[in-house]
Amino acid sequence: MENKPLFNQPIQEQIRFLVFSASLRKDSLNTRLAKLAAEVIEKNGGKVDFAGMSEFECPSFNQDLEMNGTHPSGAEVFRKRLLANDAFIISSPEYNASIPGYLKNAIDWVSRYRPQPFNELNGLLMSASPSMVGGNRALWTLRIPLEHLGVRVFPTMFSLAMAHNSFTSEGHLSDPTLTKRFEENLVAFMNLVEGAKHYPCIKKAWVEFLGEKPDPVTEQVG
Ligand SMILES: Cc1cc2nc3c(=O)[nH]c(=O)nc-3n(C[C@H](O)[C@H](O)[C@H](O)COP(=O)(O)O)c2cc1C
């Protein structure tokens, strides 16, 4: 791939992306993919805030703790990093055709802040796995809580199948066709985030009315 930036919008202000791998493993394939995404973003004029999942680790969610106003430090870091950026990118492992429990747990904790930090953020989902599905089922699972929380999940996701055999020693993808698809997908997402930041649509409030009367108990339901 030539080095000419594909990011073709006039840049008014650098767009900031929180990029993290949702694996805690030292030799994680998802961390490799997240690092490659960070490299592509920077090459195309974006700013990257790279995080590790260990920074967002939280104890199992317990509503009794939350009632006392307790938020674990991992949730606080996750919230701050989401709000300090214009968009986020997660590269998640697939565990048993779903997402890692600790990732959902961290999302649940962060969802309890008001204002709810995920609302109206743009997010891009990626996965890497040694299997032929590349962890893609986890991404469909991950869409559900994120969309529920108001994230604009980018339609095109990227799943790297046979990831253990797909990286060069420099951490790039060895397949040129996949490299092109990976970069074009990231640049399309960057253009969308740039548009959302500088040319926002008229804001609309979405109210889901399920018939229940607002009271302190139903307010606690996500
Ligand atoms: C409990 C468990 C369940 C797994 N289930 C799946 C699965 O459903 N689909 C899949 O593609 N890989 C599955 N894997 C393999 C992971 O994709 C593989 O370990 C991968 O390298 C994890 O991501 P990481 O390298 O970023 O840590 C599973 C691994 C574990 C430990």
The ligand as a MOL file (V3000), in Angstrom:
LIG
                    3D

  0  0  0     0  0            999 V3000
M  V30 BEGIN CTAB
M  V30 COUNTS 31 33 0 0 0
M  V30 BEGIN ATOM
M  V30 1 C -12.6720 -19.9560 26.6690 0
M  V30 2 C -12.2950 -19.8130 25.2280 0
M  V30 3 C -13.2690 -19.9240 24.2550 0
M  V30 4 C -12.9460 -19.7380 22.9060 0
M  V30 5 N -13.9370 -19.7640 21.9720 0
M  V30 6 C -13.6670 -19.4220 20.6950 0
M  V30 7 C -14.7060 -19.2770 19.7460 0
M  V30 8 O -15.8640 -19.4680 20.0370 0
M  V30 9 N -14.3740 -18.8850 18.4980 0
M  V30 10 C -13.0870 -18.6240 18.1260 0
M  V30 11 O -12.8530 -18.2430 16.9900 0
M  V30 12 N -12.0730 -18.7650 19.0090 0
M  V30 13 C -12.3330 -19.1340 20.2770 0
M  V30 14 N -11.3200 -19.2430 21.1990 0
M  V30 15 C -9.9390 -19.0650 20.7480 0
M  V30 16 C -9.5330 -17.6040 20.8080 0
M  V30 17 O -10.0510 -16.9570 19.6820 0
M  V30 18 C -8.0190 -17.5290 20.8190 0
M  V30 19 O -7.5280 -18.0220 22.0490 0
M  V30 20 C -7.5310 -16.1200 20.5780 0
M  V30 21 O -6.1480 -16.1400 20.3600 0
M  V30 22 C -7.9040 -15.1960 21.7430 0
M  V30 23 O -7.6150 -13.8740 21.4180 0
M  V30 24 P -6.2330 -13.1800 21.8620 0
M  V30 25 O -5.1430 -13.8640 21.0670 0
M  V30 26 O -6.3990 -11.7640 21.4510 0
M  V30 27 O -6.0480 -13.3720 23.3370 0
M  V30 28 C -11.6120 -19.4760 22.5360 0
M  V30 29 C -10.6290 -19.3870 23.5240 0
M  V30 30 C -10.9640 -19.5430 24.8580 0
M  V30 31 C -9.8900 -19.4040 25.9120 0
M  V30 END ATOM
M  V30 BEGIN BOND
M  V30 1 1 1 2
M  V30 2 1 2 3
M  V30 3 2 2 30
M  V30 4 2 3 4
M  V30 5 1 4 5
M  V30 6 1 4 28
M  V30 7 2 5 6
M  V30 8 1 6 7
M  V30 9 1 6 13
M  V30 10 2 7 8
M  V30 11 1 7 9
M  V30 12 1 9 10
M  V30 13 2 10 11
M  V30 14 1 10 12
M  V30 15 2 12 13
M  V30 16 1 13 14
M  V30 17 1 14 15
M  V30 18 1 14 28
M  V30 19 1 15 16
M  V30 20 1 16 17
M  V30 21 1 16 18
M  V30 22 1 18 19
M  V30 23 1 18 20
M  V30 24 1 20 21
M  V30 25 1 20 22
M  V30 26 1 22 23
M  V30 27 1 23 24
M  V30 28 2 24 25
M  V30 29 1 24 26
M  V30 30 1 24 27
M  V30 31 2 28 29
M  V30 32 1 29 30
M  V30 33 1 30 31
M  V30 END BOND
M  V30 END CTAB
M  END
